[in-house]
C-alpha cells in the first residue's frame, strides 16, 4: 500500500491532538493517510498500553486512516540511533509516503523532540540505496518523502505555515477524545496530568481557532519546516 501522507507520533494521541483535523481534511480530499506510533505510551500516568492500543484503534477509525502501525520503541527511553532509525526507515519504505507529518521540533515532553529528529533523520537515510532493509523477507527499495512537516504540540511555537482546517474540528475532537483514559472526565479518580485538565481539553479548540484567526479562517493547524516551503506562484497562497 502506498500512502500519500504518513503521520508519525512518539505516543498514541500525539497525531490526533496536533494534526487530526489536517488528516481528516486530506482524507476527505481523497488522500490515503496512515499513522505510525513510535511507542505504546506505556509510561503514561493514566491508563495503560493495552487501553491506549484500543483507544488508538478507535481514533484511527474515526479519522478514517488506511493503516495504523506501532514500532513498540521504549516510551521515554528510545534513542535516535541506528536501531530506531532502521525501524522507521522500514516503515517509510513500506508505505512510500510523499508527505511525513511528525512531532514538534521542540516541546515539553522529551520524546517529542527526540521523535522529531529521529523521523527527520530516517526520512533522509531512507533515500540512500546502500542502506539495505527487508520487510517480511522481501528487499525494500530506497524511498525519500518529498516533504517533512512538524506539527505543533504543547509549546506555543510560531508556525511556518498554517493549514485551514475549518469544517474538520468535530472529527478531530472525536478522535482525540477517543482516548478517554488520557483526558478530562468529571469525577475521575485517575491522577492529574498536564493534558487531563479541563483547560487542556478546551485548548484544543481555542488554539486551533487562534491559528484560524491568524490566516483569516475559522480553524487552523500550524506546522514548522526544516527547509523552505516552495510555491509555484503567489496565487498558491490563500
C-alpha positions, 0 to 999 in steps of 0.5 A, a space after each residue: 500500500 502506498 500512502 500519500 501522507 504518513 503521520 508519525 507520533 512518539 505516543 498514541 494521541 500525539 497525531 490526533 491532538 496536533 494534526 487530526 483535523 489536517 488528516 481528516 481534511 486530506 482524507 476527505 480530499 481523497 488522500 490515503 493517510 496512515 499513522 505510525 506510533 513510535 511507542 505504546 505510551 506505556 509510561 503514561 500516568 493514566 491508563 495503560 498500553 493495552 487501553 491506549 492500543 484500543 483507544 488508538 484503534 478507535 481514533 484511527 477509525 474515526 479519522 478514517 486512516 488506511 493503516 495504523 502501525 506501532 514500532 513498540 520503541 521504549 516510551 521515554 527511553 528510545 534513542 535516535 540511533 541506528 536501531 530506531 532509525 532502521 525501524 522507521 526507515 522500514 516503515 517509510 519504505 513500506 508505505 512510500 509516503 510523499 508527505 511525513 507529518 511528525 512531532 514538534 521540533 521542540 516541546 515539553 515532553 522529551 520524546 517529542 523532540 527526540 521523535 522529531 529528529 529521529 523521523 527527520 533523520 530516517 526520512 533522509 537515510 531512507 533515500 540512500 540505496 546502500 542502506 539495505 532493509 527487508 520487510 517480511 523477507 522481501 528487499 525494500 527499495 530506497 524511498 525519500 518523502 518529498 516533504 517533512 512537516 512538524 506539527 505543533 504540540 504543547 509549546 506555543 511555537 510560531 508556525 511556518 505555515 498554517 493549514 485551514 482546517 475549518 469544517 474538520 474540528 468535530 472529527 478531530 475532537 472525536 478522535 482525540 477524545 477517543 482516548 478517554 483514559 488520557 483526558 478530562 472526565 468529571 469525577 475521575 479518580 485517575 491522577 492529574 496530568 498536564 493534558 487531563 485538565 479541563 483547560 487542556 481539553 478546551 485548548 484544543 479548540 481555542 488554539 486551533 481557532 487562534 491559528 484560524 484567526 491568524 490566516 483569516 479562517 475559522 480553524 487552523 493547524 500550524 506546522 514548522 519546516 526544516 527547509 523552505 516551503 516552495 510555491 509555484 506562484 503567489 496565487 498558491 497562497 490563500 
